[in-house]
Structure formats: structure tokens, C-alpha cells
Amino acid sequence: MDLEKPAAPPVPQPRDSGPEGCLVVAIRIPVRIVVLVLVVPVRMVWDAFVVAGRFLRDTVLRPVGRVLFVWPLIGLWRYVVVPVAKALGRLGNVVLVIPTGWVYRYVLTPLGHALAWAARAVGDGLAWLYARVLTPIGRAVLWVLTPVGLAIAWCAKGIGWLLEKAVTGIGLGLYWIARILLVLPALALWRWVLVPVGKVLAVVAREVGDALGHAWRVAGRISLAVGRALGTLLRWILVEPVSWFYRTVLTPVGHVVRDAVLRPVAEAARSVGRATRLALASARESVRQARADFRRMVFGEPARTEAVDRREPAGRETRTLGSSTTALTKD
């Protein structure tokens, strides 16, 4: 058993923003006050819309969406799209896959083999032509044109060196012109104007962002407190009086009505129902008897058939296991 206490999780340390100047302190407090005043109504309206939207989503939009979209789409997918897709798949297999496989197997494959054999033969002929004809001709031409090629290469090298020097000089001049006219002024503008202005704007933006976050959190707490107060007030004004009225008035009245009115009425209804069923049963029996009497009066008594005793004879005439004489074979 480990008796050592687990190490405590590291506590996040606040961000060290360095020493704050007078500009930061002078900007922070007014910005936070103004932002808090502007954000509190927005946050309260936002929380109200969120609560209303959740209630509307849970009570209206979700059931309506299920009835209007989810169930029809499920039925369409299950009973229309899937059978149609299966039918199209089978049709495509019969119309496209099987004929395509037959064409590939019995037409394209032999044709491809024939084209490959022809290409191989042509390649062998071209290789023989390259090795036996073109190679000797190329070697002869190269032996004749080598001095001319060297001369042309030396001239091209000299021209390239001259062009390189000219381009280098022109590029160096353009570099210094651009550096003096563009780079140095832009560097001075960046260093002495844009950087200080950017630092000031960064401080302002950071403080505004922190103020917005702080104001949003404070507005959330204020909105929560206001919502709880409104909920408590609503419970005091509406819920608890309705609950008290239901417990102290409607429930006893309902019990009295149930015991004094509904139960006697139900018992009387059950008694009437039983009496009605008995009367209907006796009426049906009387009608049945009258029909039987009328049938006997018109057609006479029906012929009676003698009952045949199909049981085995009792006593000594019964079949036994030790005797070969049975009741069926006995005289």
C-alpha cells in the first residue's frame, strides 16, 4: 500500500508581463469601465437568447425536425434509395460489368498480345538500325565537327564572361541606388516611426482585449445573478402559489369529487353494465329457444342416432396379455 501522498498538480502561475508603465495604467482603468458598461447588456441579452434557444430547440425544433426530416429521410433511404441502389447495382452488373469482362477477356487481351508482339518486332528492328547504321554515321560526323564545336564553345565562353561582367556592374549600381533611395528611408521609417506606434497600438489592443475578457466574465456573473433572482421571484410569485393552491385546494376537492361522485357513478355504471349484460344474455337465450321451438314446429323433431359404444368390453371379454384371444376375434 502506497502511503505517500500524491504530488499536487502544478499551479499555473500568472503571466509575467514585465514592469507596467504609466501609459498602461492610464489606459487600463478607463477602458475596463467603458467596456464593462457596454458588455453587461450584451451579455444579458446573449444569455436570454441562449436560454430561449435551448428551450425552443428541446421542445419544438428537435421533435419537428424528427417528424419532418429525420423519419422521412430514414424511410426514403430504407425503402427507396437502398432498393433502387441494389437494383441499379444488379442492372449495372448485368449491363456493364459482365459485357466489359467478356470484351476484355476475349477481345482486348488477344489484341494487346498481338500489339505487344508487333511492338517488340519493331523495337528489335529499330535497335538493329541504331546499332548497325546510325551509330557509325554519328561517329563519323562527330570526328569531322569536333574542331568547329570547340571554336564555337570558346567564343561563347568569352561572350558569356563579358555579359557577366556587364550585368554584375549594372546590378551593383542598381543595388546602391535602391539602397540609398528606398531601403535606408524605409528602415528609418520602420525604426523611428512604425515600431513606436506599433508598440503603443499593441498595448492598447492588449488592454482592450483583456478588458473585453474581464468584462465578459463579470457580465456573465451579473447575468447569472439576475437570472437566479428572476427565477426566485418567478418561483415566489407563480410556482409556489400554484403549488400551494394545488396541494391545499385542488387535491382535497379532487379527492372529495372522486369519493363522493366518481366512485358511486362508476359503481352504478358497473351495476348497470352487469344488469344489461344479464338482460342481453337472457334475451339471446329466449331468442335461441324460440328459434328451436319454431324449427321443431315446422320441420318436426330431428332423427335421433343411436350412440355406438366404441369402448372395449369390460370384464372377462377384455383383451389380456396372456391370452391369444382378443375382443375383436372372439366369437
Secondary structure, DSSP 8 states (H G I E B T S, - for coil): ---S-----------------HHHHHHHHHHHHHHHHHHHHHHHHHHHHHHHHHHHIIIIIHHHHIIIIIHHHHHHIIIIIHHHHHHHHHHHIIIIIHHHHHHIIIIIHHHHHHHHHHHHHHHHHHHHHIIIIIHHHHHHHHHHHHHHHHHHHHHHHHHHHHHHHHHHHHHHHHHHHHIIIIIHHHHHHIIIIIHHHHHHHHHHHHHHHHHHHHHHHHHHHHHHHHHHHHHHHHIIIIIHHHHHHIIIIIHHHHHHHIIIIIHHHHHHHHHHHHHHHHHHHHHHHHHHHHHHHHHHHHH-S---------S---GGGS--SS-S--TTT--
